[in-house]
Amino acid sequence: QVQLVESGGGLVQPGGSLRLSCAASKSIFSINMGWFRQAPGKQRELVATITDGGSINYADSVKGRFTISRDNAKNTVYLQMNNLKPEDTAVYLCYALGDGSSWSRLVYWGQGTQVTVSS
């Protein structure tokens, strides 16, 4: 059973930074991954994606402030968040798309990590 475990959330002042990590329990070498966020009363929003080949996309709301990266040797995907704003407050969820092989499910989710941006 593949597991994704997020860490790195917390409370930060506006303008501050956080780095989220998403550690997988098996190799992510051929896996496309990314981050969603869910704020109270709002729809889940796709924040950033990174393919197994390293192609990256961002939501317009975070371009220039967030950076997604991956370390296949550590089976971990990161989300570096800079210049945080109150509207970035949400539960951030890591996801991974199954490859139809050892990652048999269509999609895997982490448990989420809370990010709160407030003075």
Protein Blocks (a to p, Z undefined) as FASTA:
>chain_A
ZZdddehiacddehiacddddddfbdfklaccddddddehiacddfbdcdfkopacddfk
lgokaccdddfknopacdddehiafklgccdddddddehimmmbfbdcdebjaddddZZ
